[in-house]
Amino acid sequence: MSDEVLDVLLPQLKTVVAELVEAVDGVVVVTARTRGGPAPCTGCGRSSDWVHSRYQRHVADEAVGGRPLRIDLTVRRLYCENPDCPKATFAEQVDGLTRRYQRRTPALQRIVDAVAVALVGSAGARLLGVLHHVLSWASVLNCLMRITVPDRPTPRVLGIDEFALRRGHRYATILTCAETGERIDVLPDRKKETVVAWLAGHPGVEVVCRDGAGGFAQAVTDADPTIVQVADRWHLWHGLAEAALKDVGAHSACRAKYGPPLREGKRAETTRERWRQVHALLDAGVGLPECSRRLNLALNTVKRYARHTEPDHPVKAPQYRPTLIDPFRDHLRRRRDQDPAVPTTHLLAEIRELGYSGSANLLVRHITQGRVEVDHARLSPRRATGLLLTHPDHLDEDRRTLRDQLAGACPEMTTLADLIGGFAHLLDPAPGNATALTGWITRVRAADLPFLHSYATGLERDRTAADAALTLPHHNGRTEGVNNKIKLLKRQMYGRAKHPLLRQRILLS
């Protein structure tokens, strides 16, 4: 092989003398030696060309032509000519080809490190086998743990969030730069003391973006009261959505006329009877805990019945899935209005001519459930809440009409729709939003919406962070994105990774 071809295929051999290239048992073996000349001491850096001895190193390199590549390199051991150097002799190193205590070239080591970061363990070892480099799963892990984590500067705007190691039992904390999304550190738990210690050891944080966790709020205050805490706007909106969902569920009877009829039966009658029992005890002056004991009901269940002002409110409307009949509902409604006694077989023949491909049984159930006469086949509390939470400009005409009907179903639903719209405008940060939030909370207090009252109470408890969220541009979205990617890393390791390994992967991924 000519030197020109060798330089093109294996440019890492330019600094050495290649003497022989051969294939041995499916492995491409290159025999080479160093060119000589002075070499820097690995202890003091002083150059020396005083040869002590020579020996051969076997260095694995990237595969060539689908076959592994091994470089048998003869190197020199040299005397250090610096009398003050602690090393008497040292082995010369070739830039781009060898490293101390390594049997892989830097190029191959970069591949191994990349695979280790992406897959770890057994999966990484299997992929390296496809790349013609045999390595055990333990060696892949060792390579990963030897990678130096970059020393990132303390960010001015810090994002903090927790993630579950074992849901309900063990948690860890991720710290990121809220402005760039760069991963800063991973703490082994979510304890207040751990966060306080980290902030104390990393001065320079001016703003902390967080969710509504009280532990993080107290930790930041204890570490440095001058740090500005910013609640995440997504969590504020999510909390409002959860409260609105409960209030919409409490007015199921009000919105029932805009969806499927309430399903009567034993369950509905039991619900109404429980409502009467709870309110009879409350009217007699019995407290909520005593009602729970007397009726053998959970305390939260008693509270839910106590919030409802009418017995039909807790009765939920049936939730129907979309069916093949939905496109033909207008035709069926029109025919039944013209002839209420029209046979089902006639209706089936007519809609089949229009393109219906379902069964006769589906049509019969659709009619007997009363779904032909209603405008919407499915209107669960979650879907009704979703319509109220969506901006009208983002809805088509039919759904906008339905949203307007829901908003006018009762005075409470009208007030709820107005409050949702008012809070949505506050999520666009502006200097006057803190004052507007005070007015919004006052309106909530005046409304008959108990679950929204609880949400407003939570806002008042964390009012400073809520005001900062609505007036400052900072948010915790990038931290939430990193938290979402952590779930993939945990599942790749079957949730068995200890903190050092998980931290290494998170910070290097």
N, C-alpha and C positions, 0 to 999 in steps of 0.2 A: 504494500500500500504506500503510495507516494506521500510525502510530507504535506503537500497541498490538500489532498483528500482528507488526510488525518486531521489537519487543522480545521477543516470545514465540519467534519462529523464530531470531533472531540476537541473543541477549542480549549477545554480546561487543561489539555496536555501541552500547551504552547510553552509553558515554563519548565518543562522537563524534557528528557531525551527518550523517545519511544524506541525500543529496540526490537520488539516482537509483538505481533498481534495474531492470536490463534483462538480457535474454538475448542474448548475442553469440556466434554460432557454437557453440551448445551449452554455453556457459559463462555462469553467472550472475555478472553484474558489478554490484558495489555501489560507487557513487561517493560518497565521504564526505570530510569534513574535520574537523580537530580543533576543539574548542570555544574555544580560546584560553586566556588566563590564564597565570599564572606556571608555569614548568616547572623541575624540578631539573636542575642541570648534571650531566652524566655523568662529569665529572672531579672536582669538589669537592663536589657535592651542594647548592650554593647556588642558590636559586630566582632566576629571571630571566624578564622578559617583554619584553625589548628585542629586537625582531624584526630579524633580518638578511636573511632571504629565505624563500621558500616553494618546495617542490618536491613531486612526487607519487611515492608509493611503491606498488608493485603487490605485494600480499600475498596468497598463496594460503591458503585456509581449508578446513575440512571441507566435504565435498560436501553439497548441499542438493537433495532431490528427485531423487536419482540423477544430478545434474549437478555438475561442478566449480564451486567458488565462488572468485571473485577480488575482492579489495577494493582499489579504486583510492583510496588515502588521501592527501589533501593535508596535509602536515605543515610545521611552521615550523623554520627554523634560527635560533637565538637567540644573541645575544652573552652571554658570561659576564661578570657584573659584578664578579667577584672578581679583583683585579689579581694576586694570587698564584697563581691557577689556571693550569696549563700550557695549558689549552684557551682559545683565543680565541672560538670558536663551537662550538655543539653542536646536534644534532638532537633534538627532543623525542620521547619515546617514550610510547606509550599502553599502560597496564597491561592485560594480557590480550589484546592485539591485535598489538603489534609488539615486536621485539627488535632489538638492534643487529646489523647485518650479516646479517639474516635476511629471507628472502622467504617465510617460512611463519609462520603464527600459532602461538603456544605450544600451542594445542589440536591443530593438525595436526602439529606437531613431536612431540608425545607419541605420536601414532599411528605416525608414521614410526619413532620410536625403539623402540616396542614391536614393530613388525614386524621391524626390524633385529635386535633381540635374539633374536626367535623363529626367524627364517628366514635372515637375512643375504642378501647377494648377489643372484643371479638370482631365486631363489625369492621373496625379499622384494620385489623390483621387480615381479614378476608379480602378487603379491597387491595391491600398491599400485595397479597398473593397474586391478584390479577395483574398488578403492575410489576410482577416478576421480582418481588423482594419479600422474602420469607421472614416474618417477624411474629413473635408470640404476642398474645393480648397483653401480658404483663409488661413486655418491653414497650408496647405502644403507650400504655399508661405511664410508664417511667419517662418516656420521651415527652409526653404532655406535661407532666409535673416539673420537668426540668426547664420548660420554656419560661423565660423571665417575663413577668407581667409588666407592661409599660407603666412607668411612674407618671401618673397624670396629675396635673396641678389641681388644687382645690378650686371648684367652680364658684363664681359669684352667685349664681342662681342654682340652687341644689334641688333636685327632685328626689323624693323619698317615697317608697311604697313597700308593702310587705307581700310575700308570696308563701304559699303553703308547701312545706316539705311533707307533712302528713296532715291532711285537712282536719281541723279541730283539735290537733295535738301539738304539732311543731311547725314553727314559721321562721322564716329568715327575712332579711331586709335588703333591698336593692337601692343603691344610691347612684344617681346619674346627674349629668349636667343638663338642666332643664332647657337650656338654650340650644345645645347641639345634639343632645341625646347620647353623648359619650358616657360609657359605663365607668363609674369611679371606683366603687367598692361594693362588696357583698358582706353583710354582717351575719353572724351565725344565728341570731335570734331577733326578736322584735321588742326586747325589753327596753324600758326607758333608760336604764343605766348604760346600756351598750351604745345607744344613740348619743347620749350626753357625752360619753367618753370619746366617741369619734369626733363630734363637733368641737370638743375641747382641744383635741389634738390636731385639728385642721382649721385654724383660724382663716378668716377671709370670706366666709359665707355671709352674704347680705340678705338673701331671699331664700325661703324654703317653700317649695310647692308640695302639697300633701293632700291626702283625702281627709275624710272626717274623723280619722282615728284619734281618740283623745290621748293615747299614749305618746304618739309622735308630737302632738301639740305641746304637751307638758314637757317633753324632753327638750324641744327647741327652746322653750321658755326658760327652763333650768340652765341650759347651756349658755344662752346669750339672749336676754330679753330684748335686745335691740334688733334682732333678726326679724324681718318682715315675713309673716306666715301668710301664704296664699292658698286658699281652698281651691280644689280643682273644679272647674265649671261643669265638666261632664258629671261629676258626682252630685253637684247641686241639682242639675237637671234630672238625673236618675232618681234622686231622692224625691223630687217633686212628682215624677212619674209614678213612683210606688205609692205615694200618698193619694194621688189622683185616682189610681186604680182602685184603691180601697173605697174611696168615696163614691166612685162610679158603681162599684159593686153594691154599695149600700142603697143605691137608687135603682135597683133592677126593675121594680114595678113601673117606674117613671119612663124608662127607655124601652119597656117591653112592647109598646105599641109600634115601635119603629123596627122591630125585629120579630123573631118567631114568638108565638104566644107562650105564656108561662105554662109549664107542664103540671097539670094537677095530678094528685095521687097521694099515696101514703106518706111519701117524704115531704111533700108540701104541707100536708096537714100536720105532720110532726113538727115542722119548723114553726108553723103558726102557733101551735100549742105551747111550744117552748118559749116563744116570744111572750105569750100571755102570762105564763108562769113567772118568768123573770120580771116583767113589769109589774105584776101583782105584788111580788115581794118588795120591789123597789118602792112602789107607792105606799107600802106599809112601813117604810123606814128601814128595811133590812139592807145591810151593806153588801157590796159585791162579793167579798170573800165568803160571807155567810150564805149568800145565794148559791155560790158554787158548791158549798158543802151540802146544802139542803137538796139541791137538784142533781147532785152527783155529776156536775159538768165542769169542764176546765174553766179556770178563771178567765182566760182570754176569750173563750166562747161566750161566757156571760157578759163580758164587756162588749162584744160585738152585738149581741142582742140588745143590750142596754142603749147602744148608740142609735139604733134604728127607731124611728118615730112611728112607723106603721108595720103591721105584721107581715105585709106582703114584700117588704123590702128585702129580707134575707133570702127569699125564694129566687133561685137563679134560673134564668132562661136557658132552654136546651141549646147546646152548641152543635150545629150541623156543619158538616163538611160540604164544600162545593161538589155538585153532581153533574151528570151529563144533561140533566133536565133544565139547569139554570138558563141556558140560552133561549129556551122555549117557554119560559114562565109567562111572558106577556101574552103569547098566543093562548095559553091555557086559561089565564085569568079572563081574557076577553071572551072566550067561548063559554066559560062557566057563568059569566055575567049575563050573556045572551040566553043561555039555556042551562039553568042550575041542575037539571036532571040529565044532562048529556052523559051517555054511557062512557065508561073509562076506555072501552075497546075502540070507540070512535075517536076519542082524543089520542089514543096510541097510534092509530092509523094516520091521523092528520100530522102529528109531529114527526112520524117516520118519513112521511113525504117531504118534510122540511129538513131532514138530515139527522134525526135522532137515531142513535145506534145502541141505546141501552135496552134493558129488559122491561117487560110489562110490570113485574113485581116492583121495580124501582119507581115507576110512575104511580102505582097504587099507594106505596108508602109515602111518596111525596104529597099526594093529595090528602090522605088520611091524617097526616101530621099537620095539615093546615099551612103548608109551605107555599102553596100556590097563591094564596090571598095576601101574603106579606110581601113587602118590597125587597127584603133582604133575607137570604136563607140562613145567614149565620151572623150573630151579633153578640159575641161574648163580651164580658167586661173588659178584657184586654184589648179586643179590637175596637170597642167603643172608646176606650181611653186613648188608643193609638190615633184615632181620628181627631180627638180633641187636642192631642199633642202635636199634630202635624199642621204646618202652616197652610192656610186655605189655598194659596197660590200653587202648592205642590200636589193638590188633589184634582182628579178629573171632575167633571160636572156632577156625575151621580154621587160620588163620595162626598163632594162638597155640599150637596143638598142634604145628604144623610147627616153630615156633621152639623149643619145648621139646625136640623130637626132635633138632634140630640142636645144641642146647646139650649134649645127652647123647650125641652121636655118638662122642666120644672124650674122654679126660681133658683134652687140650689145648683142645678146643672148649668144654668145661665151664668151664675156667679163663678162657678168653677171654670168654665170656658174663658171668661174674662180674666180671671186671675192667672190662668195658664198663659194666655197671650201677653199679659203684662209682665210676667216673669221672663218670658222668652225674649222680650225686648231688652231686659236688663243684662242678658248674657253677652251682649256686644259691649265690651269694656268702654266706659266713658266716665269722665270726672264726676258727673252728677248722679251716678247710679247709686251711691251710698245713701243719699237723701231719698231717692226714689224707692229704695228697698224698705226704708222706714215706713213710707206711705203704703207700700204693698203689704207689709206685715199688719198694719192697722186695718186694712181692708179684710185680710184673712180673719183677724180676730172678730170682726163684725159679722162674718158669714157663718151660716149653720153647716160647717164642714169640719167635723171633729178630727178627721185624719190629717187634713191640711193644717189644723191648729197644732197638732203634734210636730209637723214638719217646721212650722214657723217657730215653735219653741226651740227646736234644734238649731235653727239659724241664729236665734238670739244668743244661744250659749256659745256659738263660735262666730259671733258677729264680726269681730275684727278681721278674721280670715275671709269671711264671706264678702265684706266690703272690699278687701284687697283683690279678691277674685273678679269682682264686677267693675273695678276701676283700673287695674293693672293688666298689662298684656301677657303676663306670665301664666303658664298652665302646666299641668302634669301629664300631658298627652304622650310625650316621648317616653316618660318613665313607664306609663301603662303599656306602651308598645313593647318595650324591653321585657316587661313582666309577662306579656303574652308569649314572647319568644322563649322565655325560660321554661314554659310548660313543655315545649317540644324537647328541650335539652333534658328535662327530668324524665320524660317518657322514653327517650332513647336509652337511658340507663335504668329503666324499670323502677324509678323512684328509690334506688338503693345507694346512690352516691352520697358519700359523706361531704361535709362542708368544704374541706380543702379542694377536693376534686370538682365539686359543683362550682365553687368560686372561680377556679382556674378556667373552666369552660365558659362561664358567663363573661368573664372579663376579656377572654381571648377571641370569642366568637364574633 
